[in-house]
């Protein structure tokens, strides 16, 4: 089921999943944007991704 909007909790869930995937796969930074985009698309069921959310998810700690 597609989500029409994401809550702060949704964003935290996606970011946590992203960070875990990056850590476990040891993916290079050059792949992070695509990985995060795929996670968001999978979670929301929508192809369009908010670029600000994408930037927040992949930003360094």
Kinemage of the C-alpha trace (Angstrom):
@kinemage 1
@onewidth
@group {chain A} dominant
@subgroup {mainchain}
@vectorlist {calphas} color= white
{ca unk a 1} P 0.000 0.000 0.000
{ca unk a 2} L 1.439 3.363 -1.047
{ca unk a 3} L 1.880 6.059 1.574
{ca unk a 4} L 0.672 9.511 0.552
{ca unk a 5} L 3.102 11.240 2.943
{ca unk a 6} L 5.845 10.248 5.322
{ca unk a 7} L 5.917 10.989 9.021
{ca unk a 8} L 9.046 11.704 11.041
{ca unk a 9} L 8.862 8.103 12.273
{ca unk a 10} L 8.736 6.838 8.670
{ca unk a 11} L 11.822 8.900 7.830
{ca unk a 12} L 13.669 7.550 10.872
{ca unk a 13} L 12.771 3.977 9.920
{ca unk a 14} L 14.038 4.481 6.375
{ca unk a 15} L 17.251 6.162 7.574
{ca unk a 16} L 17.920 3.385 10.090
{ca unk a 17} L 17.416 0.747 7.405
{ca unk a 18} L 19.694 2.699 5.068
{ca unk a 19} L 22.473 3.031 7.653
{ca unk a 20} L 22.251 -0.675 8.474
{ca unk a 21} L 22.392 -1.631 4.790
{ca unk a 22} L 25.399 0.624 4.145
{ca unk a 23} L 27.207 -0.803 7.159
{ca unk a 24} L 26.442 -4.452 6.362
{ca unk a 25} L 27.171 -4.226 2.639
{ca unk a 26} L 30.129 -1.851 3.067
{ca unk a 27} L 28.748 0.028 0.081
{ca unk a 28} L 30.882 2.866 -1.245
{ca unk a 29} L 29.514 6.376 -0.831
{ca unk a 30} L 29.007 6.592 -4.597
{ca unk a 31} L 26.160 4.047 -4.245
{ca unk a 32} L 24.402 5.600 -1.255
{ca unk a 33} L 22.027 7.874 -3.171
{ca unk a 34} L 20.702 5.027 -5.318
{ca unk a 35} L 20.389 2.731 -2.289
{ca unk a 36} L 18.441 5.351 -0.341
{ca unk a 37} L 16.205 6.090 -3.323
{ca unk a 38} L 15.330 2.414 -3.675
{ca unk a 39} L 14.521 2.139 0.043
{ca unk a 40} L 12.221 5.167 -0.110
{ca unk a 41} L 10.500 3.900 -3.244
{ca unk a 42} L 10.027 0.464 -1.726
{ca unk a 43} L 8.644 1.896 1.517
{ca unk a 44} L 6.286 4.396 -0.126
{ca unk a 45} L 5.339 2.475 -3.254
{ca unk a 46} L 5.933 5.652 -5.252
{ca unk a 47} L 8.583 6.370 -7.859
{ca unk a 48} L 8.910 10.071 -7.002
{ca unk a 49} L 11.311 10.791 -4.129
{ca unk a 50} L 11.608 14.086 -2.260
{ca unk a 51} L 15.207 15.247 -2.893
{ca unk a 52} L 15.413 16.931 0.533
{ca unk a 53} L 14.470 13.699 2.263
{ca unk a 54} L 16.970 11.800 0.141
{ca unk a 55} L 19.716 14.269 1.121
{ca unk a 56} L 18.792 13.929 4.817
{ca unk a 57} L 18.906 10.132 4.685
{ca unk a 58} L 22.336 9.935 3.074
{ca unk a 59} L 24.015 12.762 5.005
{ca unk a 60} L 27.004 11.823 7.075
{ca unk a 61} L 26.667 11.646 10.826
